[in-house]
Amino acid sequence: MQARAMPASQTGEDRTGQNAASPPTRGETEQNAAAPRAAPLPKPATAENKRARRPAGSGTRTAGKKRRGRKKKKKQYALGCRLMLAGVEAGALLGAGVLALMVTLGYAAATLSGTSLLYHRLPFALTVCGIVGAGTLLLRLWWGLRVRLNGWHVLSPPLLALTLAAAAGFLAQQPLFVPPLAQFRLLVGGKAEMQGATLRHQIFAAYRRLDREEMGRMLTRSRLYRADIEAAASAFALDPDLLMGLAAAESSFYPRDSADGGQGLFQITSVPAGAQQAAQQSLGAGALDLADQRHNTFVAAATLKSYLAQMRGNVILGLLAYNIGPENGGLRDIMKRYGATDFITIQPYLQEKPRNYPVRVLCFALAFRVQRTAGSLLPYEEELNAIRVQHIGIPGL
């Protein structure tokens, strides 16, 4: 039989397999040892290998950077709310600035008042320029501070502005700032304010001359009628201390009928028709009895309210009209007859009693207010009592 011939490819494979299975010769071993070793193949890039190759601590720093990079978002306010906050801030700053301006100008006017150009007018003008410059600088400083405050919280600027305004208002009420504010009123008010200041000091001087013991007894008697007087003042929108002063001037809180026809606590003689109807309506009474001190009080309040309306709210002239009464056309016709326009110009035509009547009423009204506010009748001439009394203020003025 003839042997079947094998394919050449199969024969080569067998030979190759036999060569691979056979051990290497001595020469091949020495040759392999002398040859450089090949570098190991890199491992596949997996997530575990990446974490293993990452330097220690690098993940923490990266996370920290991410956390630091995330800024906390500010709360966004609506446009209307932001405008309202800006308005509150601007209004508070304006109020504080106006009060500071009034006090500063008052001090300047008191210090630099006079007629000399070099020593009075020019320094006052320079003071005004300095105030303008200081105000501009303060606004620039406020704007820089506002940016920082707004970075903390959007409510910080208006809250600080309100605090400044409240502090300015509180300081303006202190006795130390009463003289400069009064001087500022004179500076702006001109002739009318000068007349008012003269009348106020007449009233303060009358308060200083009061007999404190007699006034104390009058205060004690007045307690019996205070409730009715306060009710009437509330019904006709009047100052209760003003009504108390009116009763003190009319009857000294001894309700009685007088020889000139005056009746009761307020010595009522003639009542304007409109005042009588207003008193009846407020009391809810069909008929008025002036011997009833509650009725008497309401009629007096309605009468004073009527005269104040005639005199356009001028308390001095309203009290004078109350004293003169409606006879002969009342005070309004007298002023027309003589061409008088205010209390200063009508005084020369009045007799002594009606001329002093408004000052007397307001002096008693001031005493009642001082007693109610300070707890006692302050001696005007002692220590700082004059400033305190002026700061308390005259009822109606």
Contacts in CASP RR format, 6 or more apart in sequence:
PFRMAT RR
TARGET T0000
AUTHOR 0000-0000-0000
METHOD contacts of the structure
MODEL  1
MQARAMPASQTGEDRTGQNAASPPTRGETEQNAAAPRAAPLPKPATAENK
RARRPAGSGTRTAGKKRRGRKKKKKQYALGCRLMLAGVEAGALLGAGVLA
LMVTLGYAAATLSGTSLLYHRLPFALTVCGIVGAGTLLLRLWWGLRVRLN
GWHVLSPPLLALTLAAAAGFLAQQPLFVPPLAQFRLLVGGKAEMQGATLR
HQIFAAYRRLDREEMGRMLTRSRLYRADIEAAASAFALDPDLLMGLAAAE
SSFYPRDSADGGQGLFQITSVPAGAQQAAQQSLGAGALDLADQRHNTFVA
AATLKSYLAQMRGNVILGLLAYNIGPENGGLRDIMKRYGATDFITIQPYL
QEKPRNYPVRVLCFALAFRVQRTAGSLLPYEEELNAIRVQHIGIPGL
24 32 0 8 1.000
43 49 0 8 1.000
74 151 0 8 1.000
74 154 0 8 1.000
75 154 0 8 1.000
77 85 0 8 1.000
77 154 0 8 1.000
82 154 0 8 1.000
85 154 0 8 1.000
85 155 0 8 1.000
85 157 0 8 1.000
85 158 0 8 1.000
86 158 0 8 1.000
87 158 0 8 1.000
88 158 0 8 1.000
88 161 0 8 1.000
88 162 0 8 1.000
89 157 0 8 1.000
89 158 0 8 1.000
89 161 0 8 1.000
90 161 0 8 1.000
91 161 0 8 1.000
91 165 0 8 1.000
92 158 0 8 1.000
92 161 0 8 1.000
92 162 0 8 1.000
92 164 0 8 1.000
92 165 0 8 1.000
93 142 0 8 1.000
93 161 0 8 1.000
93 164 0 8 1.000
93 165 0 8 1.000
95 165 0 8 1.000
95 168 0 8 1.000
96 161 0 8 1.000
96 164 0 8 1.000
96 165 0 8 1.000
96 167 0 8 1.000
96 168 0 8 1.000
96 169 0 8 1.000
97 168 0 8 1.000
99 168 0 8 1.000
99 169 0 8 1.000
99 171 0 8 1.000
99 172 0 8 1.000
100 168 0 8 1.000
101 131 0 8 1.000
102 172 0 8 1.000
102 180 0 8 1.000
102 181 0 8 1.000
102 184 0 8 1.000
103 172 0 8 1.000
103 177 0 8 1.000
103 180 0 8 1.000
103 181 0 8 1.000
103 184 0 8 1.000
104 127 0 8 1.000
104 131 0 8 1.000
104 180 0 8 1.000
105 128 0 8 1.000
105 131 0 8 1.000
105 184 0 8 1.000
105 187 0 8 1.000
106 180 0 8 1.000
106 181 0 8 1.000
106 183 0 8 1.000
106 184 0 8 1.000
106 187 0 8 1.000
107 180 0 8 1.000
107 183 0 8 1.000
108 124 0 8 1.000
108 127 0 8 1.000
108 128 0 8 1.000
109 124 0 8 1.000
109 183 0 8 1.000
109 184 0 8 1.000
109 186 0 8 1.000
109 187 0 8 1.000
110 179 0 8 1.000
110 180 0 8 1.000
110 183 0 8 1.000
112 119 0 8 1.000
112 120 0 8 1.000
112 123 0 8 1.000
112 124 0 8 1.000
112 127 0 8 1.000
113 120 0 8 1.000
114 120 0 8 1.000
114 121 0 8 1.000
115 121 0 8 1.000
146 157 0 8 1.000
149 156 0 8 1.000
149 157 0 8 1.000
149 160 0 8 1.000
150 156 0 8 1.000
150 157 0 8 1.000
171 177 0 8 1.000
172 181 0 8 1.000
173 391 0 8 1.000
174 391 0 8 1.000
175 384 0 8 1.000
175 387 0 8 1.000
175 388 0 8 1.000
175 391 0 8 1.000
178 387 0 8 1.000
178 390 0 8 1.000
178 391 0 8 1.000
179 387 0 8 1.000
182 197 0 8 1.000
182 390 0 8 1.000
185 193 0 8 1.000
185 197 0 8 1.000
186 193 0 8 1.000
186 194 0 8 1.000
186 197 0 8 1.000
195 342 0 8 1.000
195 343 0 8 1.000
195 344 0 8 1.000
196 397 0 8 1.000
198 344 0 8 1.000
199 316 0 8 1.000
199 343 0 8 1.000
199 359 0 8 1.000
199 397 0 8 1.000
200 390 0 8 1.000
200 394 0 8 1.000
200 397 0 8 1.000
202 359 0 8 1.000
203 359 0 8 1.000
203 362 0 8 1.000
203 363 0 8 1.000
203 366 0 8 1.000
203 394 0 8 1.000
203 397 0 8 1.000
204 366 0 8 1.000
204 380 0 8 1.000
204 386 0 8 1.000
204 389 0 8 1.000
204 390 0 8 1.000
206 359 0 8 1.000
206 360 0 8 1.000
206 363 0 8 1.000
207 363 0 8 1.000
207 366 0 8 1.000
207 367 0 8 1.000
207 370 0 8 1.000
207 380 0 8 1.000
207 389 0 8 1.000
208 380 0 8 1.000
208 381 0 8 1.000
210 363 0 8 1.000
210 367 0 8 1.000
210 377 0 8 1.000
212 377 0 8 1.000
212 379 0 8 1.000
215 367 0 8 1.000
215 377 0 8 1.000
216 377 0 8 1.000
218 248 0 8 1.000
218 252 0 8 1.000
218 253 0 8 1.000
218 364 0 8 1.000
219 367 0 8 1.000
219 368 0 8 1.000
219 371 0 8 1.000
221 252 0 8 1.000
221 253 0 8 1.000
221 254 0 8 1.000
222 244 0 8 1.000
222 247 0 8 1.000
222 248 0 8 1.000
222 253 0 8 1.000
222 368 0 8 1.000
224 253 0 8 1.000
225 247 0 8 1.000
225 253 0 8 1.000
225 265 0 8 1.000
225 293 0 8 1.000
225 297 0 8 1.000
226 240 0 8 1.000
226 244 0 8 1.000
228 293 0 8 1.000
228 294 0 8 1.000
228 297 0 8 1.000
228 298 0 8 1.000
229 240 0 8 1.000
229 243 0 8 1.000
229 244 0 8 1.000
229 247 0 8 1.000
229 297 0 8 1.000
230 240 0 8 1.000
231 294 0 8 1.000
231 297 0 8 1.000
231 298 0 8 1.000
232 238 0 8 1.000
232 243 0 8 1.000
232 282 0 8 1.000
232 297 0 8 1.000
232 298 0 8 1.000
232 300 0 8 1.000
232 301 0 8 1.000
233 239 0 8 1.000
233 240 0 8 1.000
233 242 0 8 1.000
233 243 0 8 1.000
233 301 0 8 1.000
234 240 0 8 1.000
235 282 0 8 1.000
235 298 0 8 1.000
235 301 0 8 1.000
236 278 0 8 1.000
236 282 0 8 1.000
236 301 0 8 1.000
236 302 0 8 1.000
236 304 0 8 1.000
236 305 0 8 1.000
237 305 0 8 1.000
238 301 0 8 1.000
238 304 0 8 1.000
238 305 0 8 1.000
239 365 0 8 1.000
239 395 0 8 1.000
239 396 0 8 1.000
241 365 0 8 1.000
241 366 0 8 1.000
241 368 0 8 1.000
241 369 0 8 1.000
241 372 0 8 1.000
241 395 0 8 1.000
242 315 0 8 1.000
242 361 0 8 1.000
242 362 0 8 1.000
242 365 0 8 1.000
242 395 0 8 1.000
242 396 0 8 1.000
243 297 0 8 1.000
243 300 0 8 1.000
243 301 0 8 1.000
243 304 0 8 1.000
244 364 0 8 1.000
244 365 0 8 1.000
244 368 0 8 1.000
245 361 0 8 1.000
245 362 0 8 1.000
245 364 0 8 1.000
245 365 0 8 1.000
245 367 0 8 1.000
245 368 0 8 1.000
245 395 0 8 1.000
246 266 0 8 1.000
246 300 0 8 1.000
246 304 0 8 1.000
246 319 0 8 1.000
246 322 0 8 1.000
246 361 0 8 1.000
246 364 0 8 1.000
246 365 0 8 1.000
247 253 0 8 1.000
247 265 0 8 1.000
247 266 0 8 1.000
247 297 0 8 1.000
247 300 0 8 1.000
248 361 0 8 1.000
248 364 0 8 1.000
248 365 0 8 1.000
248 367 0 8 1.000
248 368 0 8 1.000
249 357 0 8 1.000
249 360 0 8 1.000
249 361 0 8 1.000
249 364 0 8 1.000
250 265 0 8 1.000
250 266 0 8 1.000
250 267 0 8 1.000
251 264 0 8 1.000
251 265 0 8 1.000
251 266 0 8 1.000
251 267 0 8 1.000
253 265 0 8 1.000
255 264 0 8 1.000
255 265 0 8 1.000
255 293 0 8 1.000
255 296 0 8 1.000
256 264 0 8 1.000
257 263 0 8 1.000
257 264 0 8 1.000
258 267 0 8 1.000
260 269 0 8 1.000
261 267 0 8 1.000
261 269 0 8 1.000
262 268 0 8 1.000
262 269 0 8 1.000
263 269 0 8 1.000
263 290 0 8 1.000
263 291 0 8 1.000
263 296 0 8 1.000
264 290 0 8 1.000
264 291 0 8 1.000
264 293 0 8 1.000
264 296 0 8 1.000
265 293 0 8 1.000
265 296 0 8 1.000
265 297 0 8 1.000
265 300 0 8 1.000
266 296 0 8 1.000
266 297 0 8 1.000
266 299 0 8 1.000
266 300 0 8 1.000
268 290 0 8 1.000
268 296 0 8 1.000
268 299 0 8 1.000
268 300 0 8 1.000
268 303 0 8 1.000
269 325 0 8 1.000
270 325 0 8 1.000
270 326 0 8 1.000
270 327 0 8 1.000
271 279 0 8 1.000
271 299 0 8 1.000
271 302 0 8 1.000
271 303 0 8 1.000
272 303 0 8 1.000
272 306 0 8 1.000
272 326 0 8 1.000
274 302 0 8 1.000
274 306 0 8 1.000
275 299 0 8 1.000
275 302 0 8 1.000
275 303 0 8 1.000
275 305 0 8 1.000
275 306 0 8 1.000
276 288 0 8 1.000
276 299 0 8 1.000
276 302 0 8 1.000
278 302 0 8 1.000
278 305 0 8 1.000
278 306 0 8 1.000
279 288 0 8 1.000
279 295 0 8 1.000
279 298 0 8 1.000
279 299 0 8 1.000
279 301 0 8 1.000
279 302 0 8 1.000
280 286 0 8 1.000
280 287 0 8 1.000
280 288 0 8 1.000
282 298 0 8 1.000
282 302 0 8 1.000
283 294 0 8 1.000
283 295 0 8 1.000
283 298 0 8 1.000
285 295 0 8 1.000
288 295 0 8 1.000
288 299 0 8 1.000
289 295 0 8 1.000
290 296 0 8 1.000
290 299 0 8 1.000
303 322 0 8 1.000
304 318 0 8 1.000
304 319 0 8 1.000
304 322 0 8 1.000
307 318 0 8 1.000
307 319 0 8 1.000
307 321 0 8 1.000
307 322 0 8 1.000
307 331 0 8 1.000
308 314 0 8 1.000
308 315 0 8 1.000
308 318 0 8 1.000
310 318 0 8 1.000
310 321 0 8 1.000
310 331 0 8 1.000
310 332 0 8 1.000
311 317 0 8 1.000
311 318 0 8 1.000
311 321 0 8 1.000
311 331 0 8 1.000
311 332 0 8 1.000
314 342 0 8 1.000
314 343 0 8 1.000
315 358 0 8 1.000
315 362 0 8 1.000
315 396 0 8 1.000
315 397 0 8 1.000
316 343 0 8 1.000
316 358 0 8 1.000
316 362 0 8 1.000
317 331 0 8 1.000
317 342 0 8 1.000
317 343 0 8 1.000
317 346 0 8 1.000
318 331 0 8 1.000
318 358 0 8 1.000
319 357 0 8 1.000
319 358 0 8 1.000
319 361 0 8 1.000
319 362 0 8 1.000
320 331 0 8 1.000
320 343 0 8 1.000
320 346 0 8 1.000
320 350 0 8 1.000
320 354 0 8 1.000
320 357 0 8 1.000
320 358 0 8 1.000
321 330 0 8 1.000
321 331 0 8 1.000
321 332 0 8 1.000
323 354 0 8 1.000
323 357 0 8 1.000
323 358 0 8 1.000
324 330 0 8 1.000
324 331 0 8 1.000
324 334 0 8 1.000
324 354 0 8 1.000
325 331 0 8 1.000
328 334 0 8 1.000
331 346 0 8 1.000
334 340 0 8 1.000
334 346 0 8 1.000
334 349 0 8 1.000
335 341 0 8 1.000
335 346 0 8 1.000
338 346 0 8 1.000
338 349 0 8 1.000
339 345 0 8 1.000
340 346 0 8 1.000
340 349 0 8 1.000
343 358 0 8 1.000
347 355 0 8 1.000
362 394 0 8 1.000
362 395 0 8 1.000
362 396 0 8 1.000
362 397 0 8 1.000
365 394 0 8 1.000
365 395 0 8 1.000
365 396 0 8 1.000
366 389 0 8 1.000
366 392 0 8 1.000
366 393 0 8 1.000
366 394 0 8 1.000
366 395 0 8 1.000
367 377 0 8 1.000
368 395 0 8 1.000
369 392 0 8 1.000
369 393 0 8 1.000
369 394 0 8 1.000
369 395 0 8 1.000
370 376 0 8 1.000
370 377 0 8 1.000
370 378 0 8 1.000
370 389 0 8 1.000
370 392 0 8 1.000
371 377 0 8 1.000
373 392 0 8 1.000
374 388 0 8 1.000
374 392 0 8 1.000
378 385 0 8 1.000
378 388 0 8 1.000
378 389 0 8 1.000
379 385 0 8 1.000
380 386 0 8 1.000
380 389 0 8 1.000
END
